[in-house]
Amino acid sequence: MAIPTVPQQLPSQTQIDLPRIQNPYLSVWWTTYNVTQIPQQSLGWMVSNGWRVTAVVPDPTTVPPTLNYQMTKQGLEPADVLLSLCNSYTIAANEARDANEIRYNEVVANWTEMIDTSHDHFDAQTNEQNVVMGVYLTDLATYMDEINEEMSLNRQELSLAYDQHKETTINRLDNLGQTELARINEEFAASLSVQLQWLVDNGLYTSLVAADIKARNTRDRDDQIQKHYDSLNREKLQNDHLVYGQRTALSEFTRQAIIDKMNTQVARLEGWKNVHADNMRLLAYQLDERNKLLTGLYSFVERRDDISPEWQNMATMIAALGDSAGGWLTP
């Protein structure tokens, strides 16, 4: 009896290595703005908004000469910033979505494979159990047939042996008592002869007396013969009881032998059942342990979270960027 092997279940979880998130800052976001012919009355406002003076140019056409200023400022390019941030978000969102799709598809595929292999294992286990049960039932039927056959043979042999023994006993008892019967007849015949001769010798012989003596002799002889027959019948009955007791003892001995053999076969069948029960416990243990491992693995995978940028956060940043963009270019 072979124990079905638990199907191998490969986790098949791909290692997901996402690239490190880089700072989306780029130098192209910044540009230098230069302005000229800034009058003196605008100088304070320009300086307060981050502009700095690079040169002072007097206007000789006016009296007194008027001072004009050349100024410069570093500023952001809103379109470049927006495009760069959107690209960075899109890349991060797609990478997170790809990782989630890979994880989900692998979990579904592995879970499906686990269910399929579990069904295969259950089928193998069922087939093995059916084989064991078939062997058990076949052996049980074979053992019972053997026991029935032996019991039938035992009854036949006992009946035949008893009949032969009875016939032999009867044959031996048929002539039992013949010698005693002959002795009784001879004894009473001799006694009758002596009695009749005594009557003759003493001159007392008459037909009536002789008849009476013969009748009494015959009656006494018949009584002795009947006692002899009664003794023979008692002896035959005793022998019959003895033979029946021997037959009963033999039958009991044979029955006990059959019971012993039956107990041996039952013990063997119980051994088969115990082995089968051990195999079932082993299979249940293997399956339970395999399921615990897989459940732990899939629970860990299921709790995994690939965090991607939120559109809401991105929209908020873009709106703030748009709100502040007007002040970057207006002098």
C-alpha positions in Angstrom: 0.0 0.0 0.0 1.6 3.2 -1.2 1.0 6.6 0.4 0.1 9.3 -2.1 2.8 11.9 -2.3 1.7 15.4 -1.6 2.1 17.4 -4.9 4.8 19.9 -4.9 3.5 23.5 -4.8 6.0 26.1 -6.0 5.4 29.6 -4.6 6.3 31.1 -7.9 6.4 34.6 -6.5 8.5 36.9 -8.7 10.8 39.2 -6.8 9.7 42.7 -7.6 12.5 45.2 -7.5 11.1 48.7 -8.3 13.7 51.4 -9.1 14.4 54.0 -6.5 12.3 57.1 -6.7 14.5 60.0 -7.9 14.0 63.7 -7.1 12.1 65.1 -10.1 14.1 68.4 -9.7 15.8 69.4 -13.0 18.0 72.3 -13.9 16.0 73.1 -17.0 13.2 74.3 -14.6 15.2 77.5 -14.0 15.9 80.3 -16.4 17.5 83.8 -16.2 15.3 86.8 -16.9 17.0 90.1 -17.9 15.2 93.5 -18.1 16.5 97.0 -19.1 15.3 100.6 -19.0 13.9 100.2 -15.5 13.2 103.7 -14.1 14.4 104.7 -10.7 10.8 104.9 -9.3 10.3 101.1 -10.0 13.6 100.1 -8.5 12.3 99.5 -5.0 9.4 97.2 -6.2 11.7 95.2 -8.4 14.2 94.6 -5.7 11.5 93.6 -3.3 10.4 90.9 -5.8 13.8 89.3 -6.2 15.4 91.3 -9.0 18.9 92.5 -8.6 20.7 95.4 -10.4 23.3 94.4 -12.9 24.1 97.9 -14.3 23.1 101.6 -14.0 22.7 103.4 -17.4 22.3 107.2 -17.3 20.2 108.8 -20.0 22.1 111.9 -21.3 19.2 113.2 -23.2 17.6 114.5 -20.1 18.7 117.4 -17.9 19.7 116.5 -15.3 20.5 112.9 -16.7 18.0 110.2 -15.8 19.2 106.9 -14.3 17.9 103.7 -15.8 18.7 100.2 -14.5 19.5 96.8 -16.0 18.2 94.0 -13.7 18.3 90.2 -13.7 16.3 87.3 -11.9 16.3 83.5 -11.7 12.9 82.0 -12.2 11.0 78.7 -12.8 9.6 77.6 -16.1 6.0 76.5 -15.1 5.4 74.4 -18.2 8.7 72.5 -17.7 8.0 72.0 -14.0 4.4 70.7 -14.7 5.6 68.4 -17.5 8.4 67.0 -15.3 6.1 66.4 -12.3 3.4 64.8 -14.5 6.0 62.5 -16.1 7.4 61.5 -12.7 4.0 60.8 -11.4 3.0 58.7 -14.4 6.1 56.6 -14.2 5.7 56.0 -10.5 1.9 55.2 -10.9 2.6 52.7 -13.8 5.3 51.0 -11.9 3.1 50.5 -8.9 0.2 49.3 -11.1 2.5 46.8 -12.8 3.8 45.5 -9.5 0.2 45.1 -8.2 -0.9 43.4 -11.4 2.1 41.0 -11.3 1.4 40.2 -7.6 -2.3 39.7 -8.2 -1.8 37.5 -11.3 0.8 35.3 -9.5 -1.4 34.9 -6.4 -4.4 33.9 -8.5 -2.3 31.5 -10.7 -0.6 29.9 -7.6 -3.9 29.7 -5.8 -5.5 28.0 -8.7 -2.6 25.6 -9.1 -2.8 24.8 -5.3 -6.5 24.0 -5.7 -5.8 21.8 -8.7 -3.0 20.0 -7.1 -5.1 19.6 -3.9 -7.8 18.0 -6.0 -5.2 15.7 -7.6 -4.0 14.8 -4.1 -7.5 14.2 -2.9 -8.2 12.0 -5.9 -5.0 10.0 -5.3 -5.9 9.7 -1.6 -9.4 8.5 -2.4 -8.1 6.0 -5.0 -5.6 4.6 -2.4 -8.3 4.4 0.2 -10.5 2.5 -2.3 -7.7 0.1 -3.0 -7.1 -0.5 0.6 -10.8 -0.9 1.3 -11.0 -3.3 -1.7 -8.1 -5.3 -0.3 -9.7 -5.3 3.1 -13.1 -6.5 1.7 -11.5 -9.0 -0.6 -9.4 -10.5 2.2 -12.4 -10.5 4.5 -14.5 -12.4 1.9 -11.6 -14.8 1.3 -11.1 -15.4 5.0 -14.8 -15.9 5.6 -15.0 -18.3 2.6 -12.1 -20.3 4.0 -13.7 -20.4 7.4 -17.0 -21.5 6.0 -15.3 -24.2 3.9 -13.3 -25.4 6.9 -16.5 -25.5 9.0 -18.3 -27.5 6.3 -15.4 -29.9 5.9 -15.2 -30.3 9.6 -18.9 -31.1 9.8 -18.6 -33.6 7.0 -15.5 -35.2 8.5 -17.1 -35.4 11.9 -20.3 -36.9 10.5 -18.3 -39.4 8.5 -16.0 -40.3 11.3 -18.9 -40.6 13.7 -20.9 -42.8 11.4 -17.9 -45.1 10.8 -17.2 -45.2 14.5 -20.8 -46.0 15.2 -20.9 -48.7 12.6 -17.8 -50.2 14.0 -19.2 -50.1 17.5 -22.5 -51.6 16.5 -20.7 -54.4 14.7 -18.6 -55.1 17.8 -21.7 -55.0 20.0 -23.8 -57.2 17.8 -22.1 -60.4 19.0 -21.7 -59.0 22.5 -23.5 -61.4 25.0 -23.9 -64.4 22.7 -21.6 -66.4 24.9 -23.5 -65.5 28.0 -26.8 -66.3 26.3 -25.4 -69.8 25.2 -24.2 -70.4 28.8 -27.6 -69.5 30.2 -29.4 -71.8 27.8 -26.9 -74.6 28.4 -27.1 -74.1 32.2 -30.9 -74.2 32.3 -31.0 -77.2 29.9 -28.6 -79.1 32.1 -30.6 -78.1 35.2 -33.8 -79.3 33.5 -32.2 -82.6 32.6 -31.0 -83.1 36.1 -34.4 -82.4 37.6 -36.2 -84.7 35.2 -33.6 -87.5 35.8 -34.2 -87.1 39.6 -37.9 -87.6 39.1 -37.3 -90.7 37.1 -34.8 -92.1 39.6 -37.2 -91.5 42.5 -40.3 -92.8 40.7 -42.0 -89.4 40.8 -42.0 -88.7 37.1 -45.4 -87.9 35.7 -46.4 -85.8 32.8 -47.9 -83.0 34.9 -44.9 -82.8 37.2 -42.5 -82.8 34.2 -44.5 -80.1 32.5 -44.5 -78.0 35.6 -40.7 -78.3 36.0 -40.2 -77.5 32.4 -42.4 -74.4 32.6 -40.6 -73.2 35.7 -37.2 -73.9 34.1 -38.2 -72.0 31.0 -39.5 -69.1 33.0 -36.3 -68.9 35.1 -34.2 -69.2 31.9 -36.2 -66.4 30.3 -35.7 -64.2 33.3 -32.0 -64.7 33.2 -31.9 -64.0 29.5 -34.0 -60.8 30.0 -31.6 -59.7 32.7 -28.7 -60.4 30.3 -30.4 -58.4 27.5 -31.1 -55.5 29.9 -27.4 -55.5 30.9 -26.4 -55.5 27.3 -28.7 -52.6 26.5 -27.4 -50.6 29.4 -23.8 -51.3 28.2 -24.7 -50.3 24.6 -26.4 -47.1 25.8 -23.4 -46.3 27.9 -21.2 -46.9 24.9 -23.5 -44.7 22.8 -23.2 -41.9 25.4 -19.4 -42.3 25.4 -19.2 -42.1 21.6 -21.5 -39.0 21.6 -19.3 -37.4 24.2 -16.2 -38.1 22.2 -18.0 -36.6 19.1 -19.0 -33.5 21.1 -15.4 -33.1 22.4 -14.0 -33.4 18.9 -16.5 -30.9 17.6 -15.7 -28.5 20.4 -12.0 -28.9 19.7 -12.5 -28.3 16.0 -14.8 -25.3 16.7 -12.1 -23.8 18.9 -9.5 -24.3 16.2 -11.8 -22.5 13.8 -12.3 -19.7 16.3 -8.6 -19.4 16.8 -8.0 -19.1 13.1 -10.8 -16.6 12.8 -9.3 -14.5 15.5 -6.0 -14.6 13.7 -7.6 -13.4 10.5 -9.5 -10.8 12.4 -6.3 -9.6 14.0 -4.7 -9.4 10.6 -7.6 -7.4 9.2 -7.4 -5.1 12.2 -3.7 -4.6 11.4 -4.7 -3.6 7.9 -7.2 -1.2 9.3 -4.7 0.3 11.7 -2.2 0.8 8.9 -4.8 2.5 6.8 -5.8 4.7 9.7 -2.1 5.7 10.2 -1.8 6.5 6.5 -5.0 8.7 6.7 -3.6 10.6 9.7 -0.3 11.0 7.9 -2.1 12.4 4.8 -4.1 14.7 6.9 -1.0 16.0 8.6 0.8 16.5 5.3 -2.1 18.4 3.8 -2.6 20.5 6.9 1.1 21.5 7.1 1.2 22.3 3.4 -1.9 24.4 3.7 -0.5 26.3 6.7 2.7 27.2 4.8 0.8 28.3 1.7 -1.7 30.2 3.7 1.1 32.0 5.5 2.8 32.8 2.2 -0.3 34.1 0.5 -1.3 36.1 3.6 2.0 37.8 3.5 1.8 38.5 -0.2 -1.8 39.7 0.1 -0.8 42.3 2.7 1.8 43.8 0.4 1.0 47.3 -0.7 2.8 49.0 -3.6 2.3 52.7 -2.8 1.8 55.0 -5.8 1.4 58.8 -6.0 -2.1 60.0 -5.3 -3.8 62.0 -8.1 -5.3 64.2 -5.4 -1.9 65.2 -4.1 -0.5 65.7 -7.6 -3.5 67.9 -8.6 -3.1 70.0 -5.4 0.6 70.6 -6.2 -0.2 71.5 -9.9 -2.9 73.9 -8.8 -0.5 75.6 -6.3 2.1 75.7 -9.1 -0.4 77.4 -11.4 -1.5 79.9 -8.8 2.0 81.1 -8.2 3.2 81.0 -11.8 1.9 84.5 -12.6 4.3 86.2 -10.2 7.4 84.5 -11.8 7.3 86.5 -15.0 5.6 89.8 -14.1 8.1 92.5 -13.3 
